[in-house]
Amino acid sequence: MTKKKLWSFIGIAGVLLFGTIFYLFSFTKPTPFPSNEESIDEIRSVFPQAGDGAILNTIFLDNRHVYVPFLSDANANGMSLWEWKSQKWKVVYVTTNGQPLVWRIDKKDPSTYRVVWNFSTQTKVDYMKLYLMKRRNYYVSNNVEHYYPGVQMEEKIIISENPYGSMQMPKEWISIIQSTNKLSPSESGLFTNYMNYPQYFTFRWLPYDKVDNVIDPIKLPNGNSIWNDVIDLENVLWIDESELE
């Protein structure tokens, strides 16, 4: 075998080996999810503050992404996010702040976005309103006028019936985010491009009690968080009612 043929053979073998490894790590079917006991042990190994807590539920967001709300041994309502990664279930994020988060599983596909929360019944949060917002803006660039209409969309979530849970983006929200995605790259900033402010979307929220009074966020429990891998999250910020239209 000539040296040229030998290197060709090595190259082909390398490509096949890489392809096989990539397939095994990316497309193999996930194994059964860990038991409650195994889950809390894994959470504690990443986040010792969980202590000898208790798993509240195991919520599959899809077949490779799972939300596991838990209660720490200090009675803090926590959230753990899991991903099937490198042929195993891995805790990628843990927090003892049960206020809403948005997990953008696939940043380019808003239909994969999930809101997760875990409230203590002691917070007296009866329901919350979640908002998708974008401020209106007008500016002139290169003698061309640009106007971006504002967006304010609202979704009510009953917490008294679902102290912990997850929610997919409403269809109307998905549609408007996708419509912005279809703009040219120079015009589409979406959630993270602060330099292109007119197209910036954000998630906001307000908690309410049983008699429709807004609950001051200072009165809600706070907690600690840890990232155990790369994950695209957005904290849902509290908004003052005066900012709503």
C-alpha positions as CSV (number, residue, x, y, z in Angstrom):
1,M,0.0,0.0,0.0
2,T,1.4,3.4,-1.0
3,K,1.8,6.1,1.5
4,K,-0.9,8.2,-0.3
5,K,-3.4,5.3,-0.1
6,L,-2.5,4.7,3.6
7,W,-3.3,8.3,4.5
8,S,-6.5,8.2,2.6
9,F,-7.5,5.0,4.5
10,I,-6.6,6.7,7.8
11,G,-8.6,9.8,6.9
12,I,-11.7,7.8,5.9
13,A,-11.4,5.7,9.1
14,G,-11.1,8.8,11.2
15,V,-14.2,10.3,9.6
16,L,-16.2,7.1,10.2
17,L,-15.0,6.9,13.8
18,F,-15.9,10.6,14.5
19,G,-19.3,10.1,12.9
20,T,-20.0,7.0,15.0
21,I,-19.0,8.8,18.2
22,F,-21.0,11.8,17.3
23,Y,-24.1,9.7,16.6
24,L,-23.8,7.7,19.8
25,F,-23.4,10.9,21.9
26,S,-26.1,12.9,20.1
27,F,-28.8,10.6,18.9
28,T,-28.9,7.6,21.2
29,K,-32.2,7.1,23.1
30,P,-32.0,8.4,26.7
31,T,-32.0,5.8,29.5
32,P,-34.8,5.9,32.1
33,F,-34.7,9.0,34.3
34,P,-33.1,8.5,37.7
35,S,-35.4,7.7,40.7
36,N,-36.3,10.3,43.2
37,E,-33.6,9.1,45.6
38,E,-31.0,9.1,42.8
39,S,-32.2,12.6,41.7
40,I,-31.9,14.2,45.1
41,D,-28.4,12.6,45.5
42,E,-27.3,14.1,42.2
43,I,-28.8,17.5,43.0
44,R,-27.0,17.5,46.3
45,S,-23.7,16.6,44.7
46,V,-23.9,19.7,42.6
47,F,-25.8,21.9,45.1
48,P,-25.1,20.9,48.7
49,Q,-27.6,23.4,50.1
50,A,-30.4,21.0,48.9
51,G,-29.5,18.7,51.8
52,D,-31.7,15.7,52.3
53,G,-34.5,17.2,50.4
54,A,-37.5,15.7,48.6
55,I,-38.3,15.5,44.9
56,L,-41.8,17.0,44.2
57,N,-42.2,15.8,40.7
58,T,-40.4,14.9,37.5
59,I,-41.6,16.9,34.5
60,F,-40.4,16.0,31.0
61,L,-40.2,19.1,28.8
62,D,-39.2,16.8,25.9
63,N,-37.4,13.5,25.7
64,R,-34.0,15.0,26.5
65,H,-34.9,17.9,28.9
66,V,-36.4,17.5,32.3
67,Y,-37.6,19.9,35.1
68,V,-37.4,18.5,38.6
69,P,-38.8,20.7,41.3
70,F,-37.7,19.8,44.8
71,L,-38.0,20.9,48.4
72,S,-34.7,21.3,50.3
73,D,-34.2,20.1,53.9
74,A,-34.4,23.8,54.9
75,N,-37.9,24.0,53.2
76,A,-36.7,26.1,50.3
77,N,-38.6,25.5,47.1
78,G,-36.0,24.6,44.5
79,M,-35.8,23.9,40.8
80,S,-33.3,21.6,39.0
81,L,-33.0,21.4,35.2
82,W,-31.7,18.3,33.6
83,E,-30.4,17.4,30.1
84,W,-29.6,14.1,28.4
85,K,-26.0,14.8,27.5
86,S,-22.9,12.7,26.7
87,Q,-25.1,9.5,27.2
88,K,-26.2,10.3,30.7
89,W,-28.7,12.5,32.6
90,K,-27.0,15.6,33.9
91,V,-28.1,18.3,36.2
92,V,-27.2,21.5,34.3
93,Y,-28.8,24.1,36.7
94,V,-30.1,24.2,40.3
95,T,-31.7,27.1,42.2
96,T,-33.6,27.5,45.5
97,N,-35.3,30.6,44.1
98,G,-38.6,29.3,42.9
99,Q,-39.6,32.4,40.9
100,P,-40.2,32.0,37.2
101,L,-37.4,31.2,34.7
102,V,-37.5,30.8,30.9
103,W,-35.4,27.9,29.6
104,R,-34.7,28.5,25.9
105,I,-33.9,24.8,25.0
106,D,-33.3,25.8,21.4
107,K,-32.7,29.6,21.2
108,K,-33.7,29.7,17.6
109,D,-37.0,27.9,18.1
110,P,-39.4,29.7,20.5
111,S,-41.7,26.6,20.5
112,T,-39.0,25.0,22.7
113,Y,-39.0,27.8,25.3
114,R,-40.4,26.7,28.7
115,V,-41.4,28.7,31.8
116,V,-40.7,26.9,35.1
117,W,-41.6,27.9,38.6
118,N,-41.8,26.5,42.2
119,F,-43.6,28.6,44.8
120,S,-44.0,27.8,48.5
121,T,-47.6,27.9,49.6
122,Q,-46.5,30.3,52.3
123,T,-45.8,33.0,49.8
124,K,-49.6,33.5,49.4
125,V,-49.2,33.9,45.6
126,D,-52.6,33.0,44.2
127,Y,-51.7,33.6,40.5
128,M,-49.2,35.4,38.4
129,K,-49.3,37.3,35.1
130,L,-46.5,36.6,32.7
131,Y,-45.7,39.2,30.0
132,L,-43.8,39.2,26.7
133,M,-42.8,42.7,26.1
134,K,-41.0,44.9,23.6
135,R,-40.9,48.7,23.8
136,R,-41.9,50.8,20.8
137,N,-39.1,52.7,19.2
138,Y,-38.5,55.1,16.4
139,Y,-35.2,56.3,14.9
140,V,-33.6,57.5,11.7
141,S,-30.6,55.9,10.1
142,N,-28.9,56.8,6.8
143,N,-31.9,59.1,6.1
144,V,-34.3,56.1,6.5
145,E,-37.0,56.2,9.1
146,H,-37.5,53.0,11.3
147,Y,-40.5,52.5,13.5
148,Y,-40.9,49.4,15.7
149,P,-44.3,49.0,17.4
150,G,-44.4,48.0,21.0
151,V,-45.5,44.5,22.2
152,Q,-47.3,43.6,25.4
153,M,-48.8,40.2,25.7
154,E,-50.1,38.7,28.9
155,E,-50.7,35.1,30.2
156,K,-52.3,34.3,33.5
157,I,-51.1,31.3,35.5
158,I,-53.0,30.0,38.5
159,I,-50.4,29.3,41.2
160,S,-52.8,28.2,43.9
161,E,-53.6,25.2,41.7
162,N,-50.1,24.7,40.4
163,P,-47.5,25.7,43.0
164,Y,-44.8,24.2,40.8
165,G,-45.0,23.6,37.1
166,S,-43.9,24.4,33.5
167,M,-45.5,26.1,30.6
168,Q,-44.8,26.2,26.9
169,M,-44.9,29.7,25.2
170,P,-48.5,30.5,24.1
171,K,-49.0,30.1,20.3
172,E,-49.4,33.9,19.9
173,W,-46.1,34.5,21.6
174,I,-44.3,31.9,19.5
175,S,-45.7,33.5,16.4
176,I,-44.5,37.0,17.2
177,I,-41.1,35.8,18.2
178,Q,-40.8,33.8,15.0
179,S,-41.9,36.8,12.9
180,T,-39.0,38.7,14.4
181,N,-36.7,35.8,13.6
182,K,-37.6,36.1,10.0
183,L,-36.2,39.6,9.8
184,S,-32.7,40.0,8.3
185,P,-29.8,39.4,10.6
186,S,-29.0,43.1,10.6
187,E,-32.5,43.9,11.9
188,S,-33.2,41.0,14.3
189,G,-31.9,41.4,17.8
190,L,-34.5,39.2,19.6
191,F,-33.7,38.7,23.3
192,T,-29.9,39.2,23.6
193,N,-28.8,41.9,21.2
194,Y,-28.8,45.0,23.3
195,M,-27.0,46.9,20.6
196,N,-30.2,46.7,18.4
197,Y,-32.6,47.8,21.1
198,P,-35.8,48.2,19.0
199,Q,-36.1,44.5,18.5
200,Y,-35.4,43.5,22.1
201,F,-38.0,41.2,23.7
202,T,-38.1,40.5,27.4
203,F,-40.1,38.4,29.8
204,R,-41.7,40.1,32.9
205,W,-44.1,39.0,35.6
206,L,-46.3,40.1,38.5
207,P,-47.5,38.0,41.4
208,Y,-51.0,38.5,42.9
209,D,-52.8,37.4,46.1
210,K,-56.3,36.1,46.3
211,V,-57.8,39.6,46.4
212,D,-55.9,40.7,43.4
213,N,-53.3,42.7,45.2
214,V,-49.8,42.8,43.7
215,I,-47.3,41.0,46.1
216,D,-44.1,43.0,46.7
217,P,-41.2,40.9,45.4
218,I,-39.2,41.7,48.5
219,K,-41.7,39.5,50.4
220,L,-40.9,36.5,48.2
221,P,-38.2,34.1,49.2
222,N,-34.8,34.5,47.5
223,G,-32.3,31.7,47.0
224,N,-29.0,30.6,45.5
225,S,-28.2,29.2,42.1
226,I,-25.5,27.2,40.4
227,W,-24.8,26.4,36.7
228,N,-23.3,23.0,36.2
229,D,-23.1,23.3,32.4
230,V,-24.0,25.6,29.5
231,I,-27.7,26.4,29.5
232,D,-29.7,29.3,28.0
233,L,-31.8,30.8,30.8
234,E,-33.6,34.1,31.3
235,N,-34.7,35.3,34.7
236,V,-38.2,36.7,34.5
237,L,-38.0,40.1,36.0
238,W,-40.6,41.7,38.2
239,I,-42.4,44.7,36.5
240,D,-44.1,47.7,38.1
241,E,-47.7,48.1,37.2
242,S,-47.0,51.6,36.1
243,E,-44.9,50.3,33.2
244,L,-47.9,48.3,31.8
245,E,-50.1,49.8,29.1
